[in-house]
Structure formats: C-alpha cells, structure tokens
Amino acid sequence: MLEQQKFLDCVKKEIFSNKDLLEIRKGLVYFKNKGMPQNCMYDCLQNLRYLDEEDIILELMDFVVGFCKPELAIYS
C-alpha cells in the first residue's frame, strides 16, 4: 500500500509540474522496475481520473495496457 501511495504522489506531482507525457511515463517505468504489477498500476491511475488532467491519465493508462506504439508500452 505504501508503494501505491508513493506512485500516486509521484504521478500527481509530475502532472502538476507540467511535465511532458513521456517524462511522466519514465516514472511509471521506474515503478514497474521496482516490481509494481500492471493491474496495480492501472488501478492506481484509474483512481486519478478525477483530476482535471484526465486526458493525461488516460494516455498513461494506454501505456500501461499497451494501447500505444509497442516501444512505448510499459508492460509487454
């Protein structure tokens, strides 16, 4: 649960810092490499859809499920 909160805090911070989408993606890759399962990451992002930046969240969710260019997919 602690790792999930760190993930949520990181994603929110990056979004509100107006980071580029691919920069935010790097954070997702970091958490994947730390062992965060795909379904957990997806669920966390799903919980952030209330933010004003829903379009960014949806793009990040696409990276997680692989609905993007194969080289940008986080889990393969």
C-alpha positions, 0 to 999 in steps of 0.5 A: 500500500505504501508503494501505491501511495508513493506512485500516486504522489509521484504521478500527481506531482509530475502532472502538476509540474507540467511535465511532458507525457513521456517524462511522466511515463519514465516514472511509471517505468521506474515503478514497474522496475521496482516490481509494481504489477500492471493491474496495480498500476492501472488501478492506481491511475484509474483512481486519478481520473478525477483530476482535471488532467484526465486526458493525461491519465488516460494516455498513461493508462494506454501505456500501461495496457499497451494501447500505444506504439509497442516501444512505448508500452510499459508492460509487454 
